[in-house]
């Protein structure tokens, strides 16, 4: 049964991967999903990160939700527009 769920997850990733605009967006979706967060801002985060390699490096290095809180303020400022309700 566990193999069935893993296979379904891999199949879903293969189907949705082409829809992802970039590596950072895909990472964001995976990270947000794993932490129970909304994935809607990920397209915006991906666009911002692709335009700024420093932001991209920080985003792709995230491991835990605490890492998000500890991000440099300049990175938070760069992606702030992706989270207008915050």
N, C-alpha and C positions, 0 to 999 in steps of 0.2 A: 504494500500500500504506500509506504514511504517513497519507494522508487517511482510510483505513479505520480505522486505530487511533485517530485523533483523533475520528472520528465515534462509534466504540464507546465511547470515554471520555466523550464528552459525553452519549451515551445512558445510560450507567451512572450518571452524575452526576444526570441528570434522574430516573431511577428511584429512586435512593437519597436524593436531596435531601429529599423529604417526610418521610423517616424521621428526619432530623436534627432535634433539638429546638430548636436555635438557631444563630445565626450563628457564635458562638464554637466550638461543637462542630464545625460544618462546617469551619471554618478549622483547628481542631486535627487533624481527620482528614486534611485535605489536607497540612498541614505535616508531620505524623508520617509519613504515607505517603511523601512526597517525600524524607524523611530516613531511611527504612528502620526507623522506630520502630513500636512497638505502638500501635494506634489505640484499644484497649479503654478506656483512661482518659479518652478524649475526652468521653464523655457526662458524666462527673463534672466534668471541667474546665469544660465548657459550663455546667453547673448553678451551679458556684461563681462563674464569671464573670458570669452573668446576675444573681446576687445582689449582686455588687460591681462597680460600673462602673469603678473604678480597676484592678481585676484584668483586666477585659475589655479595657480600653484597652491594657494591657501585652501581653496575649496576642495581640491583633489586630495589634500593631505588630512582632511577631517576623518576622525576615527570614532568620536563619541559626541553626544549632544553637548557635553561640557566644552569640547573643542570649539563649538559654535559660539558659545558664550565668551570664550577666551580669545576669539579672533581680534586682531588689531582693529581699532576704531576706523581706520582708513578703509579697510575692507568692508566693514559693516556699512560705512557711508556709501561705498560704491554700489552695494546691492540693496540699499534701503528702498529704492524706487520699486523693487520687486515685491515689497511687502507693505503696501500702502495702508493697510489696516493696523499696522504696528505703531 
